[in-house]
Amino acid sequence: MREHLRISFSSIRRAPFQATAAVMVLTITFFVSTLLAVLTYSSHKLLVFFETRPQIIAFLKNDASNEQIDVLMQKLKNDSRVESVGYVAKEEALEIYKEATKDNPLLAELVSPSIFPASVEFSVKNLEFTEELFEEVKNETVVDKVSFSASVGGENKISDVIGRLTAITRYVRLGGAVVIGVLAVTSFLVLMVVIGMRITMRRSEVESLSLIGATNWFIRLPIVFEAVIYSFMGVLIGWMLAVVLLMYVTPSILNYFGSVEILPRQSVEFFGLMGMILLIELAVGLVIALIGSLLAVSRSLRV
Amino acid sequence: MLEFVNVTKKFGLVKALENVSFFIEKGEFVFLTGPSGAGKTTILKMIIREIVPTSGKVLFNNVSLDDLKKKGIPYLRQEVGVVFQDYKLLEERTVKENIGVALAIKNVSPQERDERTRGVLTMVGLADKEGLFPSQLSGGELQRAALARALVVNPKLIFADEPTGNLDRETANMIIELLAKVNKEGKTVIVATHDLEMVRKYKKRVLKLEKGKLVQDSDPKLAGKKEK
């Protein structure tokens, strides 16, 4: 084994440009794969967030009294289908509006708290309760109208929101799979070409080894190891670059998404996720290297 | 040990060997002579199953090489130590590594590999050149390195193809002396050569080929039969 590895490393040293080309292509593949894997994870987290925490907002009539509001809130708190309930006063609504329009302060100056209705926001324990609760709350006398807080593209129903998020997640996964597939096939072909060139360079050595009694595996193993070395180097470099990039952008992303934890906040969890991605990529890299090199060997060698 | 039975080999319309038969016993030293193109290398290629006869049979240790499966070819080659005309040393490896690789093929442990390599290099007089690459060796040294690689695996049969071809008389004698020494230790040795002076000097059995035909076999037993 050590002998085969030594031959592989010596072969890599002999043609450093081919080795660099192979490693670079594999690095790009696994860099993009790592980012797409994280994107898939994040979109899934976003979907789960909306699936499990749908917010319904019941806008209250202007003439609703405090007692009526308390009754409604108590009723919702006692409802087993409801996860949590919160009250947003007119002033708080104005603050939310100001925050949302902070890029254009003129808009905030033009309004007063009186034009914003007070509201009761609540989340349901299970998505299937949303529609019925939506209808029930709409019929309350103090409620003016009911809406959803989560809206990706102007949807009116939480199921539409979930449907849209599911579609986005599906597209991310599908698009990611296509991109990864194309890159994987490219890496596979580059690996085959490089290994084929290597075999051509070593043809006389292969012939000599064969004539002195080397078995096919004795001849093939250093070539297969060489491909595995390229692949693992590509995985490790690509993964490390992606980790550095993610470590750099994660605080901004988390800040942007607020309470939606689309990436792990804790270092342990973050590196746990990245470690899992690395293991999967190493396995995929190994498969690419094995199949690519064995195909190249069987095409180029007739020993 | 080695038997050719009515072996014919054609390459297209060209007959490289025609109806060649001979038997070589274990421990024999045989010169295979003939001019270039007589078929000496074709015989070597058949012994290591690089090519197969068009007709006839080649038997090694009573096993027909035609019946040998592809998987078995490496193991046959491990039994035959070949000194190739063009040495076939690995250019990117040192003398020591070239010899060690023959043992690595047979799964010999690195420690034993080192011991045996050192022993055989001392035997062929290349102990001080073990760290050099083939490109740094002279013709005689290359020949000895190739011989060392053939000997180190302790083969049953040694085939040296024109081992003295490009060497001066002194170095050529040294190579043949080494082969004779190995033969005395019980190994079967076949030397393909067109150096008739050498053949006459050593007075061993001679198989003479001409245009693919065996025209002379100086086997004493055959001579005895003829006398009778």
HADDOCK unambig.tbl for C-alpha pairs under 7 A between the chains (distance, minus, plus):
assign (segid A and resid 205 and name CA) (segid B and resid 90 and name CA) 5.74 0.50 0.50
assign (segid A and resid 208 and name CA) (segid B and resid 88 and name CA) 5.52 0.50 0.50
assign (segid A and resid 211 and name CA) (segid B and resid 77 and name CA) 6.74 0.50 0.50
assign (segid A and resid 212 and name CA) (segid B and resid 77 and name CA) 5.78 0.50 0.50
assign (segid A and resid 212 and name CA) (segid B and resid 78 and name CA) 6.34 0.50 0.50
assign (segid A and resid 212 and name CA) (segid B and resid 102 and name CA) 6.86 0.50 0.50
assign (segid A and resid 213 and name CA) (segid B and resid 74 and name CA) 4.07 0.50 0.50
assign (segid A and resid 213 and name CA) (segid B and resid 75 and name CA) 6.14 0.50 0.50
assign (segid A and resid 213 and name CA) (segid B and resid 77 and name CA) 4.54 0.50 0.50
assign (segid A and resid 213 and name CA) (segid B and resid 78 and name CA) 4.83 0.50 0.50
assign (segid A and resid 214 and name CA) (segid B and resid 74 and name CA) 5.72 0.50 0.50
assign (segid A and resid 214 and name CA) (segid B and resid 105 and name CA) 5.45 0.50 0.50
assign (segid A and resid 215 and name CA) (segid B and resid 74 and name CA) 5.47 0.50 0.50
assign (segid A and resid 218 and name CA) (segid B and resid 105 and name CA) 6.90 0.50 0.50
